[in-house]
């Protein structure tokens, strides 16, 4: 169901490839299996191509406008992604734009 919500079959940005159908994120040297929600969060960040994605936009885009839960769910999934991907890839993947949201970390931001 979720794989049909993506406009692309594969997301690729700054040396990282995300396959939302297979729930796999990879670089040339490593690969990590992700949950459905982790794929959705990472796809939103990768689609923005280095631009900041507002936390509220992530909640609305992934969980829907009628989401009644805690909006800090985004922080939970960002933490999951960082713990899974960053050690495996040996690089920073997600930046926090304090007070704004999150963005996919690009190599030139180092």
Biopython code that builds the backbone (N, CA, C, O; Angstrom):
import numpy as np
from Bio.PDB.StructureBuilder import StructureBuilder

atoms = [
    (1, "UNK", "N", (0.825, -1.197, 0.000)),
    (1, "UNK", "CA", (0.000, 0.000, 0.000)),
    (1, "UNK", "C", (0.859, 1.247, 0.000)),
    (1, "UNK", "O", (0.667, 2.125, -0.842)),
    (2, "UNK", "N", (1.794, 1.347, 0.914)),
    (2, "UNK", "CA", (2.601, 2.559, 1.022)),
    (2, "UNK", "C", (3.496, 2.792, -0.182)),
    (2, "UNK", "O", (3.732, 3.936, -0.569)),
    (3, "UNK", "N", (3.996, 1.715, -0.779)),
    (3, "UNK", "CA", (4.917, 1.887, -1.898)),
    (3, "UNK", "C", (4.258, 2.616, -3.065)),
    (3, "UNK", "O", (4.954, 3.235, -3.870)),
    (4, "UNK", "N", (2.933, 2.555, -3.173)),
    (4, "UNK", "CA", (2.232, 3.241, -4.250)),
    (4, "UNK", "C", (2.107, 4.741, -4.008)),
    (4, "UNK", "O", (1.772, 5.486, -4.929)),
    (5, "UNK", "N", (2.371, 5.194, -2.783)),
    (5, "UNK", "CA", (2.224, 6.616, -2.492)),
    (5, "UNK", "C", (3.418, 7.441, -2.960)),
    (5, "UNK", "O", (3.356, 8.670, -2.955)),
    (6, "UNK", "N", (4.498, 6.788, -3.361)),
    (6, "UNK", "CA", (5.690, 7.500, -3.779)),
    (6, "UNK", "C", (5.642, 7.797, -5.270)),
    (6, "UNK", "O", (5.238, 6.956, -6.073)),
    (7, "UNK", "N", (6.058, 9.001, -5.624)),
    (7, "UNK", "CA", (6.071, 9.404, -7.030)),
    (7, "UNK", "C", (7.194, 8.701, -7.792)),
    (7, "UNK", "O", (7.148, 8.613, -9.019)),
    (8, "UNK", "N", (8.189, 8.208, -7.081)),
    (8, "UNK", "CA", (9.335, 7.546, -7.712)),
    (8, "UNK", "C", (9.481, 6.126, -7.170)),
    (8, "UNK", "O", (9.068, 5.816, -6.053)),
    (9, "UNK", "N", (10.083, 5.276, -7.999)),
    (9, "UNK", "CA", (10.369, 3.915, -7.553)),
    (9, "UNK", "C", (11.599, 3.874, -6.669)),
    (9, "UNK", "O", (11.682, 3.066, -5.744)),
    (10, "UNK", "N", (12.565, 4.754, -6.957)),
    (10, "UNK", "CA", (13.815, 4.803, -6.208)),
    (10, "UNK", "C", (14.195, 6.257, -5.988)),
    (10, "UNK", "O", (14.079, 7.081, -6.895)),
    (11, "UNK", "N", (14.647, 6.568, -4.789)),
    (11, "UNK", "CA", (15.156, 7.898, -4.470)),
    (11, "UNK", "C", (16.669, 7.800, -4.396)),
    (11, "UNK", "O", (17.208, 6.874, -3.791)),
    (12, "UNK", "N", (17.346, 8.746, -5.006)),
    (12, "UNK", "CA", (18.794, 8.751, -4.939)),
    (12, "UNK", "C", (19.250, 10.187, -4.752)),
    (12, "UNK", "O", (18.887, 11.076, -5.523)),
    (13, "UNK", "N", (20.046, 10.396, -3.723)),
    (13, "UNK", "CA", (20.524, 11.742, -3.442)),
    (13, "UNK", "C", (21.832, 11.663, -2.678)),
    (13, "UNK", "O", (21.925, 10.972, -1.663)),
    (14, "UNK", "N", (22.819, 12.353, -3.154)),
    (14, "UNK", "CA", (24.109, 12.501, -2.493)),
    (14, "UNK", "C", (24.752, 11.162, -2.115)),
    (14, "UNK", "O", (25.255, 10.995, -1.003)),
    (15, "UNK", "N", (24.728, 10.224, -3.043)),
    (15, "UNK", "CA", (25.395, 8.941, -2.833)),
    (15, "UNK", "C", (24.602, 7.905, -2.054)),
    (15, "UNK", "O", (25.102, 6.814, -1.783)),
    (16, "UNK", "N", (23.367, 8.239, -1.692)),
    (16, "UNK", "CA", (22.506, 7.309, -0.953)),
    (16, "UNK", "C", (21.292, 6.990, -1.828)),
    (16, "UNK", "O", (20.702, 7.880, -2.440)),
    (17, "UNK", "N", (20.933, 5.719, -1.875)),
    (17, "UNK", "CA", (19.779, 5.277, -2.657)),
    (17, "UNK", "C", (18.760, 4.636, -1.719)),
    (17, "UNK", "O", (19.113, 3.836, -0.853)),
    (18, "UNK", "N", (17.502, 4.996, -1.905)),
    (18, "UNK", "CA", (16.409, 4.441, -1.112)),
    (18, "UNK", "C", (15.443, 3.739, -2.056)),
    (18, "UNK", "O", (14.934, 4.339, -3.004)),
    (19, "UNK", "N", (15.202, 2.476, -1.788)),
    (19, "UNK", "CA", (14.221, 1.697, -2.547)),
    (19, "UNK", "C", (13.013, 1.499, -1.635)),
    (19, "UNK", "O", (13.036, 0.629, -0.764)),
    (20, "UNK", "N", (11.951, 2.299, -1.822)),
    (20, "UNK", "CA", (10.796, 2.217, -0.925)),
    (20, "UNK", "C", (9.999, 0.921, -1.047)),
    (20, "UNK", "O", (9.312, 0.536, -0.101)),
    (21, "UNK", "N", (10.075, 0.253, -2.171)),
    (21, "UNK", "CA", (9.344, -1.002, -2.350)),
    (21, "UNK", "C", (10.006, -2.119, -1.551)),
    (21, "UNK", "O", (9.326, -2.904, -0.891)),
    (22, "UNK", "N", (11.331, -2.188, -1.612)),
    (22, "UNK", "CA", (12.073, -3.236, -0.905)),
    (22, "UNK", "C", (12.456, -2.839, 0.524)),
    (22, "UNK", "O", (12.986, -3.655, 1.278)),
    (23, "UNK", "N", (12.185, -1.576, 0.892)),
    (23, "UNK", "CA", (12.497, -1.049, 2.226)),
    (23, "UNK", "C", (14.002, -1.122, 2.516)),
    (23, "UNK", "O", (14.419, -1.510, 3.607)),
    (24, "UNK", "N", (14.796, -0.745, 1.527)),
    (24, "UNK", "CA", (16.246, -0.808, 1.649)),
    (24, "UNK", "C", (16.847, 0.545, 1.304)),
    (24, "UNK", "O", (16.464, 1.188, 0.327)),
    (25, "UNK", "N", (17.800, 0.958, 2.132)),
    (25, "UNK", "CA", (18.579, 2.160, 1.892)),
    (25, "UNK", "C", (20.029, 1.706, 1.738)),
    (25, "UNK", "O", (20.514, 0.892, 2.525)),
    (26, "UNK", "N", (20.729, 2.237, 0.713)),
    (26, "UNK", "CA", (22.097, 1.762, 0.497)),
    (26, "UNK", "C", (23.017, 2.842, -0.054)),
    (26, "UNK", "O", (22.589, 3.832, -0.647)),
    (27, "UNK", "N", (24.289, 2.598, 0.172)),
    (27, "UNK", "CA", (25.377, 3.318, -0.462)),
    (27, "UNK", "C", (26.140, 2.253, -1.243)),
    (27, "UNK", "O", (25.809, 1.072, -1.141)),
    (28, "UNK", "N", (27.149, 2.636, -2.016)),
    (28, "UNK", "CA", (27.915, 1.606, -2.722)),
    (28, "UNK", "C", (28.557, 0.580, -1.773)),
    (28, "UNK", "O", (28.818, -0.552, -2.180)),
    (29, "UNK", "N", (28.809, 0.962, -0.527)),
    (29, "UNK", "CA", (29.522, 0.072, 0.401)),
    (29, "UNK", "C", (28.634, -0.635, 1.419)),
    (29, "UNK", "O", (29.085, -1.591, 2.050)),
    (30, "UNK", "N", (27.385, -0.199, 1.604)),
    (30, "UNK", "CA", (26.576, -0.751, 2.684)),
    (30, "UNK", "C", (25.090, -0.689, 2.350)),
    (30, "UNK", "O", (24.666, 0.044, 1.456)),
    (31, "UNK", "N", (24.313, -1.475, 3.090)),
    (31, "UNK", "CA", (22.866, -1.533, 2.889)),
    (31, "UNK", "C", (22.177, -1.716, 4.233)),
    (31, "UNK", "O", (22.669, -2.445, 5.095)),
    (32, "UNK", "N", (21.015, -1.039, 4.416)),
    (32, "UNK", "CA", (20.260, -1.113, 5.664)),
    (32, "UNK", "C", (18.794, -1.355, 5.337)),
    (32, "UNK", "O", (18.233, -0.717, 4.447)),
    (33, "UNK", "N", (18.183, -2.279, 6.061)),
    (33, "UNK", "CA", (16.746, -2.568, 5.933)),
    (33, "UNK", "C", (15.975, -1.592, 6.827)),
    (33, "UNK", "O", (16.378, -1.351, 7.965)),
    (34, "UNK", "N", (14.879, -1.034, 6.327)),
    (34, "UNK", "CA", (14.083, -0.055, 7.063)),
    (34, "UNK", "C", (12.627, -0.503, 7.192)),
    (34, "UNK", "O", (12.134, -1.312, 6.406)),
    (35, "UNK", "N", (11.954, 0.044, 8.204)),
    (35, "UNK", "CA", (10.515, -0.190, 8.355)),
    (35, "UNK", "C", (9.765, 0.709, 7.364)),
    (35, "UNK", "O", (10.355, 1.596, 6.748)),
    (36, "UNK", "N", (8.478, 0.470, 7.223)),
    (36, "UNK", "CA", (7.660, 1.279, 6.322)),
    (36, "UNK", "C", (7.657, 2.749, 6.668)),
    (36, "UNK", "O", (7.830, 3.590, 5.785)),
    (37, "UNK", "N", (7.465, 3.079, 7.930)),
    (37, "UNK", "CA", (7.459, 4.487, 8.347)),
    (37, "UNK", "C", (8.837, 5.120, 8.193)),
    (37, "UNK", "O", (8.942, 6.286, 7.813)),
    (38, "UNK", "N", (9.885, 4.370, 8.480)),
    (38, "UNK", "CA", (11.242, 4.898, 8.294)),
    (38, "UNK", "C", (11.471, 5.238, 6.826)),
    (38, "UNK", "O", (12.080, 6.259, 6.506)),
    (39, "UNK", "N", (10.984, 4.386, 5.941)),
    (39, "UNK", "CA", (11.094, 4.645, 4.498)),
    (39, "UNK", "C", (10.366, 5.934, 4.146)),
    (39, "UNK", "O", (10.887, 6.761, 3.398)),
    (40, "UNK", "N", (9.163, 6.104, 4.683)),
    (40, "UNK", "CA", (8.376, 7.299, 4.371)),
    (40, "UNK", "C", (9.069, 8.573, 4.839)),
    (40, "UNK", "O", (9.117, 9.559, 4.103)),
    (41, "UNK", "N", (9.599, 8.559, 6.042)),
    (41, "UNK", "CA", (10.292, 9.742, 6.568)),
    (41, "UNK", "C", (11.520, 10.047, 5.720)),
    (41, "UNK", "O", (11.725, 11.189, 5.309)),
    (42, "UNK", "N", (12.337, 9.028, 5.457)),
    (42, "UNK", "CA", (13.556, 9.241, 4.684)),
    (42, "UNK", "C", (13.236, 9.672, 3.257)),
    (42, "UNK", "O", (13.936, 10.519, 2.702)),
    (43, "UNK", "N", (12.202, 9.113, 2.656)),
    (43, "UNK", "CA", (11.805, 9.510, 1.298)),
    (43, "UNK", "C", (11.419, 10.985, 1.247)),
    (43, "UNK", "O", (11.781, 11.689, 0.305)),
    (44, "UNK", "N", (10.695, 11.450, 2.244)),
    (44, "UNK", "CA", (10.323, 12.872, 2.296)),
    (44, "UNK", "C", (11.557, 13.765, 2.365)),
    (44, "UNK", "O", (11.628, 14.796, 1.697)),
    (45, "UNK", "N", (12.520, 13.359, 3.174)),
    (45, "UNK", "CA", (13.740, 14.158, 3.315)),
    (45, "UNK", "C", (14.578, 14.111, 2.038)),
    (45, "UNK", "O", (15.115, 15.132, 1.611)),
    (46, "UNK", "N", (14.689, 12.945, 1.436)),
    (46, "UNK", "CA", (15.483, 12.822, 0.213)),
    (46, "UNK", "C", (14.832, 13.565, -0.952)),
    (46, "UNK", "O", (15.532, 14.158, -1.773)),
    (47, "UNK", "N", (13.507, 13.538, -1.030)),
    (47, "UNK", "CA", (12.796, 14.231, -2.103)),
    (47, "UNK", "C", (13.002, 15.744, -2.030)),
    (47, "UNK", "O", (12.940, 16.428, -3.052)),
    (48, "UNK", "N", (13.245, 16.267, -0.830)),
    (48, "UNK", "CA", (13.474, 17.698, -0.656)),
    (48, "UNK", "C", (14.874, 18.113, -1.097)),
    (48, "UNK", "O", (15.165, 19.305, -1.193)),
    (49, "UNK", "N", (15.748, 17.131, -1.368)),
    (49, "UNK", "CA", (17.089, 17.365, -1.917)),
    (49, "UNK", "C", (17.891, 18.409, -1.145)),
    (49, "UNK", "O", (18.420, 19.356, -1.727)),
    (50, "UNK", "N", (17.973, 18.227, 0.156)),
    (50, "UNK", "CA", (18.799, 19.106, 0.976)),
    (50, "UNK", "C", (18.081, 20.294, 1.579)),
    (50, "UNK", "O", (18.654, 20.999, 2.410)),
    (51, "UNK", "N", (16.844, 20.536, 1.184)),
    (51, "UNK", "CA", (16.056, 21.615, 1.780)),
    (51, "UNK", "C", (15.446, 21.130, 3.086)),
    (51, "UNK", "O", (15.234, 19.931, 3.271)),
    (52, "UNK", "N", (15.168, 22.052, 3.983)),
    (52, "UNK", "CA", (14.562, 21.714, 5.263)),
    (52, "UNK", "C", (13.095, 21.345, 5.055)),
    (52, "UNK", "O", (12.358, 22.032, 4.348)),
    (53, "UNK", "N", (12.689, 20.237, 5.691)),
    (53, "UNK", "CA", (11.288, 19.812, 5.677)),
    (53, "UNK", "C", (10.733, 20.067, 7.072)),
    (53, "UNK", "O", (11.240, 19.531, 8.058)),
    (54, "UNK", "N", (9.707, 20.873, 7.147)),
    (54, "UNK", "CA", (9.071, 21.229, 8.406)),
    (54, "UNK", "C", (8.507, 19.986, 9.089)),
    (54, "UNK", "O", (7.969, 19.095, 8.432)),
    (55, "UNK", "N", (8.636, 19.937, 10.411)),
    (55, "UNK", "CA", (8.142, 18.806, 11.189)),
    (55, "UNK", "C", (6.636, 18.598, 10.966)),
    (55, "UNK", "O", (6.186, 17.461, 10.826)),
    (56, "UNK", "N", (5.868, 19.673, 10.934)),
    (56, "UNK", "CA", (4.428, 19.555, 10.705)),
    (56, "UNK", "C", (4.122, 19.004, 9.313)),
    (56, "UNK", "O", (3.158, 18.260, 9.138)),
    (57, "UNK", "N", (4.942, 19.369, 8.322)),
    (57, "UNK", "CA", (4.759, 18.830, 6.972)),
    (57, "UNK", "C", (5.030, 17.331, 6.947)),
    (57, "UNK", "O", (4.355, 16.588, 6.235)),
    (58, "UNK", "N", (6.016, 16.886, 7.724)),
    (58, "UNK", "CA", (6.288, 15.449, 7.814)),
    (58, "UNK", "C", (5.110, 14.715, 8.447)),
    (58, "UNK", "O", (4.692, 13.667, 7.955)),
    (59, "UNK", "N", (4.579, 15.257, 9.528)),
    (59, "UNK", "CA", (3.439, 14.621, 10.200)),
    (59, "UNK", "C", (2.254, 14.534, 9.246)),
    (59, "UNK", "O", (1.645, 13.473, 9.109)),
    (60, "UNK", "N", (1.929, 15.621, 8.598)),
    (60, "UNK", "CA", (0.784, 15.648, 7.683)),
    (60, "UNK", "C", (0.994, 14.720, 6.497)),
    (60, "UNK", "O", (0.086, 13.984, 6.111)),
    (61, "UNK", "N", (2.190, 14.753, 5.919)),
    (61, "UNK", "CA", (2.472, 13.952, 4.741)),
    (61, "UNK", "C", (2.525, 12.460, 5.012)),
    (61, "UNK", "O", (2.194, 11.661, 4.135)),
    (62, "UNK", "N", (2.935, 12.070, 6.211)),
    (62, "UNK", "CA", (3.116, 10.647, 6.512)),
    (62, "UNK", "C", (1.953, 10.077, 7.321)),
    (62, "UNK", "O", (1.424, 9.015, 6.994)),
    (63, "UNK", "N", (1.566, 10.773, 8.357)),
    (63, "UNK", "CA", (0.514, 10.242, 9.236)),
    (63, "UNK", "C", (-0.866, 10.802, 8.895)),
    (63, "UNK", "O", (-1.870, 10.269, 9.367)),
    (64, "UNK", "N", (-0.942, 11.852, 8.095)),
    (64, "UNK", "CA", (-2.212, 12.420, 7.658)),
    (64, "UNK", "C", (-2.638, 13.640, 8.454)),
    (64, "UNK", "O", (-2.158, 13.881, 9.562)),
    (65, "UNK", "N", (-3.534, 14.392, 7.876)),
    (65, "UNK", "CA", (-4.024, 15.634, 8.498)),
    (65, "UNK", "C", (-4.799, 15.388, 9.780)),
    (65, "UNK", "O", (-4.838, 16.243, 10.664)),
    (66, "UNK", "N", (-5.406, 14.232, 9.876)),
    (66, "UNK", "CA", (-6.248, 13.919, 11.032)),
    (66, "UNK", "C", (-5.484, 13.241, 12.157)),
    (66, "UNK", "O", (-6.095, 12.756, 13.109)),
    (67, "UNK", "N", (-4.161, 13.196, 12.066)),
    (67, "UNK", "CA", (-3.354, 12.527, 13.085)),
    (67, "UNK", "C", (-3.598, 13.164, 14.452)),
    (67, "UNK", "O", (-3.426, 14.372, 14.616)),
    (68, "UNK", "N", (-3.994, 12.362, 15.424)),
    (68, "UNK", "CA", (-4.318, 12.858, 16.759)),
    (68, "UNK", "C", (-3.243, 12.522, 17.788)),
    (68, "UNK", "O", (-3.355, 12.917, 18.948)),
    (69, "UNK", "N", (-2.207, 11.798, 17.377)),
    (69, "UNK", "CA", (-1.164, 11.389, 18.302)),
    (69, "UNK", "C", (-0.174, 12.499, 18.601)),
    (69, "UNK", "O", (-0.362, 13.650, 18.205)),
    (70, "UNK", "N", (0.868, 12.136, 19.298)),
    (70, "UNK", "CA", (1.920, 13.073, 19.670)),
    (70, "UNK", "C", (2.758, 13.407, 18.443)),
    (70, "UNK", "O", (3.275, 12.509, 17.778)),
    (71, "UNK", "N", (2.894, 14.687, 18.143)),
    (71, "UNK", "CA", (3.640, 15.127, 16.969)),
    (71, "UNK", "C", (5.146, 14.866, 17.111)),
    (71, "UNK", "O", (5.891, 14.991, 16.140)),
    (72, "UNK", "N", (5.582, 14.513, 18.292)),
    (72, "UNK", "CA", (6.988, 14.166, 18.486)),
    (72, "UNK", "C", (7.325, 12.798, 17.898)),
    (72, "UNK", "O", (8.465, 12.344, 17.995)),
    (73, "UNK", "N", (6.345, 12.147, 17.294)),
    (73, "UNK", "CA", (6.590, 10.887, 16.613)),
    (73, "UNK", "C", (7.653, 11.057, 15.536)),
    (73, "UNK", "O", (8.408, 10.128, 15.248)),
    (74, "UNK", "N", (7.709, 12.243, 14.943)),
    (74, "UNK", "CA", (8.728, 12.521, 13.928)),
    (74, "UNK", "C", (10.122, 12.376, 14.535)),
    (74, "UNK", "O", (11.005, 11.769, 13.929)),
    (75, "UNK", "N", (10.316, 12.929, 15.723)),
    (75, "UNK", "CA", (11.615, 12.834, 16.388)),
    (75, "UNK", "C", (11.994, 11.383, 16.660)),
    (75, "UNK", "O", (13.165, 11.014, 16.564)),
    (76, "UNK", "N", (11.012, 10.570, 16.995)),
    (76, "UNK", "CA", (11.258, 9.153, 17.251)),
    (76, "UNK", "C", (11.790, 8.480, 15.983)),
    (76, "UNK", "O", (12.774, 7.742, 16.038)),
    (77, "UNK", "N", (11.150, 8.729, 14.859)),
    (77, "UNK", "CA", (11.592, 8.102, 13.608)),
    (77, "UNK", "C", (12.911, 8.667, 13.102)),
    (77, "UNK", "O", (13.705, 7.941, 12.505)),
    (78, "UNK", "N", (13.151, 9.937, 13.330)),
    (78, "UNK", "CA", (14.460, 10.513, 12.973)),
    (78, "UNK", "C", (15.555, 9.818, 13.784)),
    (78, "UNK", "O", (16.613, 9.489, 13.247)),
    (79, "UNK", "N", (15.304, 9.598, 15.059)),
    (79, "UNK", "CA", (16.272, 8.906, 15.910)),
    (79, "UNK", "C", (16.505, 7.470, 15.431)),
    (79, "UNK", "O", (17.643, 7.003, 15.399)),
    (80, "UNK", "N", (15.433, 6.772, 15.061)),
    (80, "UNK", "CA", (15.556, 5.411, 14.535)),
    (80, "UNK", "C", (16.436, 5.399, 13.289)),
    (80, "UNK", "O", (17.337, 4.571, 13.157)),
    (81, "UNK", "N", (16.159, 6.331, 12.381)),
    (81, "UNK", "CA", (16.932, 6.389, 11.143)),
    (81, "UNK", "C", (18.406, 6.689, 11.407)),
    (81, "UNK", "O", (19.290, 6.065, 10.820)),
    (82, "UNK", "N", (18.658, 7.633, 12.279)),
    (82, "UNK", "CA", (20.052, 7.966, 12.591)),
    (82, "UNK", "C", (20.779, 6.755, 13.180)),
    (82, "UNK", "O", (21.915, 6.471, 12.800)),
    (83, "UNK", "N", (20.141, 6.053, 14.087)),
    (83, "UNK", "CA", (20.779, 4.894, 14.730)),
    (83, "UNK", "C", (21.017, 3.744, 13.752)),
    (83, "UNK", "O", (21.998, 3.013, 13.887)),
    (84, "UNK", "N", (20.145, 3.580, 12.785)),
    (84, "UNK", "CA", (20.298, 2.496, 11.817)),
    (84, "UNK", "C", (21.286, 2.851, 10.700)),
    (84, "UNK", "O", (22.176, 2.067, 10.371)),
    (85, "UNK", "N", (21.114, 4.028, 10.133)),
    (85, "UNK", "CA", (21.822, 4.364, 8.908)),
    (85, "UNK", "C", (23.213, 4.955, 9.140)),
    (85, "UNK", "O", (24.173, 4.546, 8.486)),
    (86, "UNK", "N", (23.330, 5.895, 10.047)),
    (86, "UNK", "CA", (24.599, 6.602, 10.191)),
    (86, "UNK", "C", (25.771, 5.684, 10.548)),
    (86, "UNK", "O", (26.832, 5.821, 9.939)),
    (87, "UNK", "N", (25.637, 4.755, 11.504)),
    (87, "UNK", "CA", (26.770, 3.855, 11.767)),
    (87, "UNK", "C", (27.086, 2.942, 10.582)),
    (87, "UNK", "O", (28.254, 2.674, 10.299)),
    (88, "UNK", "N", (26.064, 2.472, 9.902)),
    (88, "UNK", "CA", (26.271, 1.569, 8.766)),
    (88, "UNK", "C", (26.953, 2.269, 7.595)),
    (88, "UNK", "O", (27.771, 1.670, 6.897)),
    (89, "UNK", "N", (26.614, 3.538, 7.381)),
    (89, "UNK", "CA", (27.168, 4.272, 6.247)),
    (89, "UNK", "C", (28.406, 5.073, 6.617)),
    (89, "UNK", "O", (29.123, 5.553, 5.738)),
    (90, "UNK", "N", (28.663, 5.221, 7.924)),
    (90, "UNK", "CA", (29.841, 5.950, 8.364)),
    (90, "UNK", "C", (29.803, 7.432, 8.062)),
    (90, "UNK", "O", (30.841, 8.061, 7.858)),
    (91, "UNK", "N", (28.607, 7.986, 8.033)),
    (91, "UNK", "CA", (28.456, 9.419, 7.770)),
    (91, "UNK", "C", (27.141, 9.931, 8.335)),
    (91, "UNK", "O", (26.221, 9.160, 8.608)),
    (92, "UNK", "N", (27.070, 11.224, 8.501)),
    (92, "UNK", "CA", (25.844, 11.876, 8.964)),
    (92, "UNK", "C", (24.815, 11.809, 7.834)),
    (92, "UNK", "O", (25.156, 12.003, 6.667)),
    (93, "UNK", "N", (23.566, 11.536, 8.182)),
    (93, "UNK", "CA", (22.514, 11.413, 7.180)),
    (93, "UNK", "C", (21.427, 12.478, 7.339)),
    (93, "UNK", "O", (20.905, 12.978, 6.342)),
    (94, "UNK", "N", (21.082, 12.829, 8.576)),
    (94, "UNK", "CA", (19.979, 13.763, 8.808)),
    (94, "UNK", "C", (20.458, 14.906, 9.692)),
    (94, "UNK", "O", (21.048, 14.688, 10.750)),
    (95, "UNK", "N", (20.194, 16.132, 9.238)),
    (95, "UNK", "CA", (20.487, 17.334, 10.013)),
    (95, "UNK", "C", (19.204, 17.824, 10.664)),
    (95, "UNK", "O", (18.119, 17.689, 10.100)),
    (96, "UNK", "N", (19.336, 18.392, 11.852)),
    (96, "UNK", "CA", (18.225, 19.064, 12.514)),
    (96, "UNK", "C", (18.367, 20.557, 12.276)),
    (96, "UNK", "O", (19.404, 21.144, 12.585)),
    (97, "UNK", "N", (17.336, 21.165, 11.733)),
    (97, "UNK", "CA", (17.289, 22.618, 11.579)),
    (97, "UNK", "C", (16.444, 23.107, 12.756)),
    (97, "UNK", "O", (15.217, 23.158, 12.673)),
    (98, "UNK", "N", (17.110, 23.460, 13.841)),
    (98, "UNK", "CA", (16.424, 23.798, 15.088)),
    (98, "UNK", "C", (15.328, 24.837, 14.864)),
    (98, "UNK", "O", (15.551, 25.896, 14.277)),
    (99, "UNK", "N", (14.147, 24.498, 15.349)),
    (99, "UNK", "CA", (12.994, 25.383, 15.222)),
    (99, "UNK", "C", (12.306, 25.292, 13.872)),
    (99, "UNK", "O", (11.263, 25.913, 13.665)),
    (100, "UNK", "N", (12.884, 24.516, 12.939)),
    (100, "UNK", "CA", (12.311, 24.434, 11.594)),
    (100, "UNK", "C", (11.890, 23.019, 11.217)),
    (100, "UNK", "O", (10.737, 22.784, 10.854)),
    (101, "UNK", "N", (12.820, 22.087, 11.303)),
    (101, "UNK", "CA", (12.525, 20.724, 10.877)),
    (101, "UNK", "C", (13.800, 19.946, 10.660)),
    (101, "UNK", "O", (14.745, 20.042, 11.444)),
    (102, "UNK", "N", (13.821, 19.173, 9.586)),
    (102, "UNK", "CA", (14.953, 18.285, 9.302)),
    (102, "UNK", "C", (15.290, 18.350, 7.831)),
    (102, "UNK", "O", (14.461, 18.730, 7.004)),
    (103, "UNK", "N", (16.530, 17.971, 7.507)),
    (103, "UNK", "CA", (16.932, 17.872, 6.110)),
    (103, "UNK", "C", (17.915, 16.731, 5.949)),
    (103, "UNK", "O", (18.612, 16.339, 6.885)),
    (104, "UNK", "N", (17.950, 16.209, 4.730)),
    (104, "UNK", "CA", (18.920, 15.186, 4.391)),
    (104, "UNK", "C", (20.281, 15.853, 4.323)),
    (104, "UNK", "O", (20.456, 16.852, 3.627)),
    (105, "UNK", "N", (21.235, 15.305, 5.039)),
    (105, "UNK", "CA", (22.573, 15.892, 5.106)),
    (105, "UNK", "C", (23.320, 15.642, 3.803)),
    (105, "UNK", "O", (23.456, 14.500, 3.364)),
    (106, "UNK", "N", (23.793, 16.697, 3.201)),
    (106, "UNK", "CA", (24.595, 16.549, 1.988)),
    (106, "UNK", "C", (26.067, 16.671, 2.337)),
    (106, "UNK", "O", (26.428, 17.322, 3.317)),
    (107, "UNK", "N", (26.905, 16.051, 1.543)),
    (107, "UNK", "CA", (28.345, 16.030, 1.805)),
    (107, "UNK", "C", (28.935, 17.425, 1.894)),
    (107, "UNK", "O", (29.856, 17.649, 2.679)),
    (108, "UNK", "N", (28.432, 18.368, 1.112)),
    (108, "UNK", "CA", (28.993, 19.719, 1.136)),
    (108, "UNK", "C", (28.634, 20.499, 2.399)),
    (108, "UNK", "O", (29.169, 21.587, 2.611)),
    (109, "UNK", "N", (27.734, 19.969, 3.250)),
    (109, "UNK", "CA", (27.360, 20.651, 4.496)),
    (109, "UNK", "C", (28.347, 20.371, 5.630)),
    (109, "UNK", "O", (28.208, 20.951, 6.707)),
    (110, "UNK", "N", (29.318, 19.521, 5.428)),
    (110, "UNK", "CA", (30.246, 19.142, 6.498)),
    (110, "UNK", "C", (30.915, 20.309, 7.131)),
    (110, "UNK", "O", (31.721, 20.137, 8.045)),
]
sb = StructureBuilder()
sb.init_structure("model")
sb.init_model(0)
sb.init_chain("A")
sb.init_seg("    ")
for serial, (resi, resn, name, xyz) in enumerate(atoms, 1):
    if name == "N":
        sb.init_residue(resn, " ", resi, " ")
    sb.init_atom(name, np.array(xyz, "f"), 0.0, 1.0, " ", f" {name:<3s}", serial, name[0])
structure = sb.get_structure()
